[in-house]
Amino acid sequence: MPPVPDHEKSQAAKDADITPAERVISDIDVGDVTLIKQARDARTTEHNLSLREALVSYRSAIGWSFVFSLGVIMAGFDPQLVGTLIAIPQFQHDFGIQLADGSYVVQAQWQSAFNLGVPVGQVVGAFSVGWPLEKIGRRWTLAGCCVITLITVALQTSAQNRPQILIAELINGIVLGAYPVIAPTYISEVTPVVFRGIGAAFINLSFVIGQLVASGVLAGCQSRTDRWAYDIPFATQLIFPLIILALLPFCPESPWWLVRRGEVHKAERSLQRLTNGSVDTSTLLAHIQLTTSIEDMETEKTRFIDCLKKTDLRRTIISTMVYAIQPLVGNFLVIGYAVYFFELAGIETSQAFDLGVGLLGVGFVGTVLSWFLLDRFGRRTIYNYGCCILVVIVLLVGVLDVVPGYGTTNTGVVWAQCSMMVIYNFFYDLTIGPLCFVFLAEVSSAKLRDKTIAIATTVNALINVACAVGIPYAINPDQGNLRGKLAFVFFGASIPCLVWCFLGLPETKGRTFEELDIMFQRRVAVNKFTSYSFSEDMEEQ
């Protein structure tokens, strides 16, 4: 049978070839010409907006984005604190056991238990936070998390035994799993395209700041011979939730959330508070309404299962992979166990703590430098080549551990290995560390963003659970005593991750949420994301 000519196709068949985005645009164009014109104007303005102009016109939105990122500082602080506490002599004495040589060590099972508290809690928190984010909004959800943090810090500082510390960590882990979901959700919804990458990358900087502050406080307290050696670091966590709670009453709610609730007038007032008078908020509002309509056509409901349907499945896989790759290439070992690893390698305690602070310090520098890379290079390029560098460094850490005379006659190789871990953290925070959160903010659809990020956070937390259980048994001197040979395990896990990066990671730089929605609905190939272009009416050119 010869093929049916295009002009003879039924209308139903033609409609089947139209994406939900194109159908929405067609319907709106007929029903409300003004709305679609304003949405197009907003898209054009977004593409023409320079970073300098964004810093002026959106300074309020940028400022409030940083406030939301303060919660992520706590998500970086607590795991670093618990992972390093086991290296503090007074903590080892109070909560550990005495070895035959008279020294004290926290048993591997309790090390695993302490480090399990946060990732196990994160699994619960990441899945649970989606409900309050959708029901009560971004502000009130963040406020509730801060209150829970204050309660758990009180439990930590009053801990008299190991079970009490574990319970506090489990409870705190729930909200620590929520902060990295709340921050990118809010930041991506209030900042312009030109600043969105930097704003999302600041989330990683918040992690680094939390780790750096924790490491610095621990380094200053590690020589104390009373319980303040670990109670001061615990109590330091009170600073950040108190600052957030003091500022939140003045913070505008996300206009995207308000539009989805049908509160259009409140959304417009929120946009006016997030921008200055030079920004036409009516066009921004129209763009939000149009994009929301496009996503409503694709997915009517906002359930976790919807993240695994239609084009959202691809977006969920990308978001999950970029977050899962972080621990799979060894960041849990390098960052969480750096100081303890340095001690096991034979470096004195004070030097190990100083080196740990230096490791996090170069991470801070790397994250700041990543902001300049984001504006110059694409997301995909930075992430993929960063991953390549980290895989090589992980391999070198493992190779150095099997050099003859390691730690005995050849002490230089120990310092070389530790230096490689410092270099690793610089490149990690220059590339895949911040870029992960950029992809989380840009790849997920606005309607399912909180749930997509929650799924990605949960997978990341589950991998961290495995690391928290396995690493102490692998490197502890009374157990596996693998030291840096453990890096070979992460090298093996990172190879398939590297292959996926080049095959499955798209370029999202400079795209509005509306454009990304349409590109995913049209199933644009990974290698065409960069060159794909639209005409004024969103048709492919």
Sequence and secondary structure as in RCSB ss.txt:
>XXXX:A:sequence
MPPVPDHEKSQAAKDADITPAERVISDIDVGDVTLIKQARDARTTEHNLSLREALVSYRSAIGWSFVFSLGVIMA
GFDPQLVGTLIAIPQFQHDFGIQLADGSYVVQAQWQSAFNLGVPVGQVVGAFSVGWPLEKIGRRWTLAGCCVITL
ITVALQTSAQNRPQILIAELINGIVLGAYPVIAPTYISEVTPVVFRGIGAAFINLSFVIGQLVASGVLAGCQSRT
DRWAYDIPFATQLIFPLIILALLPFCPESPWWLVRRGEVHKAERSLQRLTNGSVDTSTLLAHIQLTTSIEDMETE
KTRFIDCLKKTDLRRTIISTMVYAIQPLVGNFLVIGYAVYFFELAGIETSQAFDLGVGLLGVGFVGTVLSWFLLD
RFGRRTIYNYGCCILVVIVLLVGVLDVVPGYGTTNTGVVWAQCSMMVIYNFFYDLTIGPLCFVFLAEVSSAKLRD
KTIAIATTVNALINVACAVGIPYAINPDQGNLRGKLAFVFFGASIPCLVWCFLGLPETKGRTFEELDIMFQRRVA
VNKFTSYSFSEDMEEQ
>XXXX:A:secstr
     GGGS HHHHHHTS HHHHHHHHHHHH HHHHHHHHHHHHHHHH  HHHHHHHTHHHHHHHHHHHHHHHHH
HHHHHHHHHHTT HHHHHHHSEE TTS EE  HHHHHHHHHHHHHHHHHHHHHTHHHHHHTHHHHHHHHHHHHHH
HHHHHHHT  SHHHHHHHHHHHHHHHHHHHHHHHHHHHHHS HHHHHHHHHHHHHHHHHHHHHHHHHHHHHTT S
STHHHHHHHHHTTHHHHHHHHHGGG    HHHHHHTT HHHHHHHHHHHS TTS HHHHHHHHHHHHHHHHHH S
S  GGGGGSHHHHHHHHHHHHHHHHHHHTTHIIIIITHHHHHHHTT  HHHHHHHHHHHHHHHHHHHHHHHHHHH
HS HHHHHHHHHHHHHHHHHHHHHHHTSTTBTTTB HHHHHHHHHHHHHHHHHHHTHHHHHHHHHHHHS TTTHH
HHHHHHHHHHHHHHHHHHHHHHHHH TTTT  GGGGHHHHHHHHHHHHHHHHHH    TT  HHHHHHHHHTT  
GGGTTT  B TTS B 
